[in-house]
């Protein structure tokens, strides 16, 4: 994963320098904000939780009413999973943290040039295993025979569909977007027949939904 992130940073740097050196109206921006992530699954009970995102983006020249955006962002997304403590059987919502990088290649349609645009396109997401508090690893996932630790080895390479709107000035924009996970975020767990058996003999299936609000500052 570190090699992929390093390659992504290098690729983004090369494209950014190339775009900036042309000095023909392309914009380089830094951005950051908050996220709320949902895991849509019927395997166990989850709730959305807040996280953060930060990164950079290059917006290409306008062609008629269209432009292109290449961006890379680092993120920390969170969800909670319903569990019970092993000895007391006390309910506990365990926080599950997902950290990684997203690479976006978006088309942008300008409703009002330099001020309002609709952005859409694919996102490549690279993330690590879910991280949970070590004290909660042996908690039982409600409705299954699984422990909280056993559901952390999620899919590392994911594809999302992105749609959003940005509004503001040439220098500062507010960006609101939604991403839907196109692949099965829990599919990696299906490699273990033991885990599937503990999951009421059912396949694991779950898709991410990510809402984000950010501020973009163009350099």
PyMOL commands that set and color helices and strands:
alter all, ss='L'
color gray80, all
select helices_A, chain A and resi 2-22+134-136+148-151+187-191+193-198
alter helices_A, ss='H'
color red, helices_A
select strands_A, chain A and resi 27-41+46-59+66-84+91-112+116-127+140-141+157-168+172-181+206-218
alter strands_A, ss='S'
color yellow, strands_A
deselect
rebuild
show_as cartoon
